[in-house]
C-alpha cells in the first residue's frame, strides 16, 4: 500500500514543521507539502497529489472553516483532519459539517494526531471520546430544551462565530476587519446579527459575553 501523501496547514512555522516531522517519521505517511494559510494550501493542492490534509482553523484571510468547505467542493478526495487550539465542543461539529473527517485539540496533538490520521485514512471519523459522547447525548436527548438567549453558540453562522471569538480577544471592529480581510461594514453587520440572536443591545454586553465564551482561548 503506497504511503498517504499529507499536507500540513498552520500559520505557526515552528508548530507546522514539528507536526510535519512527526507525521513524516510515521510509517505509511509522507508529508509532501506545507502551507501557512489557505491560499498557500490551495496552491500546494494544485501542485501535488494530496490524500490527507491537517488544517488549523485559525488562519489569516480565508479561515480554516472556509478552507474546509473549499476542499470539500474542489478537492473532495482529500480527507481533512482539523488540529486546533479551539475548544472542540464549540468547533468540532462545525468542522465536520464543513467537510472535516476528524478534530484534534492542539494540546493533545502529539498523542492523538497519528491515531486520528490512520482512522481518517481508513475512511473513519475521528473525535475524542468526550466529543463522541457529547454528540451521542445530543441525539439521545433530542428534542432538547432551548437554551437561554446568549448561551447557544450554535445559533451563529461560522463567520459570526469567528467575529464573536475575535471580539472575545478584545479586537475592535477595524482590527477584526483586517484580521478576516473583510470590510468594516461587513463586520458591523455580523456584530448586529450576533446581538440580535443573543437578544443583547449594547457593545459592552457583546464584549462581556464574548470574553466569557472564549475565556482562555488565545
N, C-alpha and C positions, 0 to 999 in steps of 0.2 A: 504494500500500500504506500503510495507516494506521500511525502510529508505535506501537511497542510500549510499553505502559504498565508502568513499573518501580516496585517497592517496594524501598527500601533499609533493611535491618535491622542496626543496630550500636549497641552501648551507649556508644560514644565519640562525642559530638556533633560534634567537630571533624572526625574522620575520616569520619563519616557524611555530613556536609554536603559535605566535599570530594569524596567519591565521587559524591554526588548531582549536584554541579556538573559533574563530569567527564562523567557519563552524559548529563545534560541538554543539554549542548552538542554531543553527537554526533547527526548526522542519523539519523533512524529510531527514536529513543528519546525517551520523555517520562517523567521522574520525577514521579509523581503522588502519592507518599506516602513518609513516612519513619517509622521506629519505633525505639525504644531497647531494646525487649525483645520477647519472644514474644507476651505479652498484647496489647501495643500493635499488633504486626504483625497479629494475628488481627482486632483491631478495625478496622484500616485495610482489611483484605481484605473485611470486611463492608460498608464504606462505598464502596469504589472498585473498579471493574473492573481487575484486575491481570493482566498477561500474564507478567511476569518478576519474580522476587524475588532480590535479592542478600542473602544471610544470613550473618552471623557465627556461629561456633559457640559462642563464649564469651558467653553471655547469662545474666543472673541469673534464678533461678527455673526456668522451663521452658527447657531447654538448646536450643542450635541443632539438635542431632540430633533432639530431641523435636519441635521445631517442624517440621523437615523431614517427619517421619512424620505429623504432623497435617495438613500441607499436602497430602501425597500422598493422605490419606484424604478430607479435607473440601474441598480445592481442587485436584483432580487436573489441571486445565487450566493451572495456574500452573507454569511451568518455573523451577527454582531453581538459582542459582549460589552456591556457598559461597565466601566470602572470609575466610580465617582466618590467624592467626599460627601455628597449629599445623602441625607437620611433615606434609606431605601423605602421607608414607609410613606414618604412623600413622592418619590420619583420612580420607583421600580415599576409600578403598574403603568405609569405614563410611558416609560421607556419601552415596555413590552407592546403597548398599543401602537407606538411609533415604529415598531419593527425589530426591536432588540430580541435576542434569544436568551439573554441572561443579564444578571445585575450583581456586581460585586462591590462592596464598600472598599475604598482605598485603604482603610485601616486594617482590613483583613485580606488585602490583595495577595500578599506573598504566600499566604496559607491556602487561598481558595482559587486563585486565578487559573492555575494549571488544571485543577479538577474541573472547574467551570468550562474551560476551553475544550476539554475532552468530551464533556457531556454535549456541548453545543455542536462540536464536530460530528458527533454521532446522531445528530438530529433531535436532541432533547432540549428542554428548557431548564435553565439553572437559576435558582433563587435560594437564599438562605432558608434554613428551617423556620426561622421566625417569620419570614415573609410568606412562605408557603402556608403556614398555619393561619396567618392573618387573612390571606385571600380565601382560604377554605372556610374560615369562620364567617367572613362576609357573605359568602354564598349560602352557608347553612343558616345564618340568622336573618336573611332577607325575607320580607321587607323590613329594613331597619327603621328605627325611629329617626326622623330627620334631625340632623344636628342643629344646635343653636346658630343663629347668624354670626358670622365672624369666626367660626371654628372649622368649617369644612373647606379645605383647600381643593377638593375635587370639583368645586364649583368653578374654579378658574381654568381658563384655557392654558395651554402650555406657555404662550408668550406672556400672559398675565401673571402666571406663577413666577416666571423669570423676573419680570419687573418687580413683583412683590418681594422676591428674595433680595434684589438689589436695594430696594427701599429699606429692608431689614438690615442691610450692611451700612446704612447711613448715606447712601448716594442720593444726590439731588437729581431733579428731572433732567437737566442738561448732561450730567455725568452718566446717567442711565442711557440717555440717547446716544452718547459717544460709545459707551460700552457695547451696546447692542447694534450699533450702526443703523439707528432709526432716527426719525425726526423728533424734535421736541413735541410737536403736536400729536404724533403717534403715541408717545409715552404718556402724555397728558390724557389721551383717550383711554389708554389702558388703566391709568390711575382712577379715572372716573368710573370705569366699568367695575374695578375691584371694590371701590367704595359702595357702589350700588348693590353689588352682590352680597357684600358683608353688612349692608344696612348701617353704614357709618357716614358721617357728614364732614368730618374735618381731616386735614392732612396730618394733624398731630395724632389723631386716633389711628389713622392708617399706619403711621410710622411706629407707633407703640405696638400695634397688633403684628406688624411685620417683624419687628425685633423679637417679640415673644415667640413667634412661629419659627424663626430661624436662629434663635439664640445658640451660640456656639458653632454656627455654620460659617466658617471663614470664607 
